[in-house]
């Protein structure tokens, strides 16, 4: 199975809100472009501390993370960040990882953006049933 890497655009949602409220210019919105690894075993988005600081995201709470090797760790949760993959985007919180670590995209992002990871082809794309907009189940 192959590793899936995708280009993502990140943005400080608080800045976007201030721009929409005419309190800062659009150039004042903090943004960051990077490559992230799709991790279907992870739940949340994880960003390294240096990117979180660059975006000026605020710590909101703490969370305990449980790794595949059974280690546990307490990490900060920061937000709110807008993540854009291709033409789809959403607002979410993120776990704060060590500086210079690789950003990870977890299941919450994949579910809400309605994206499918194809490990054999090393691609991430929309489900065939929802090529334009995410299709969200409401049961």
WOJOHU-V698670 format. One line per field, one symbol per residue. psi: psi as a letter, one per 30 degrees, with the letter a starting at -180 (. if undefined). burial: I if it has 16 or more other ideal C-beta (glycine too) atoms within 10 Angstrom, else O. A space follows every 10 residues. Layout:
psi = ???
burial = ???
This chain:
psi = klkkklkkkk kjeeeeeeef ghflleffjk lkklklkkjf flelkkklee eeeefhkkke alkkkjlegg lkkkllklak kkkkjbgkll klllkjalkg lkkkjaeeee eefhkkkjee fhlkllkefi felkjkkj.
burial = OOOIOIOIOI IIIIIIOOOO OOOOOOOOIO OIOOOIOIIO OIIIIIIIIO IIOIIOIOOO OOOOIOOOOO OOOOIIIIII IIIIIOOIII OIIIIIIOOO OOIIIIIIII OIIIIOIOOO OOOIOIOOOO OOOOOOOOO
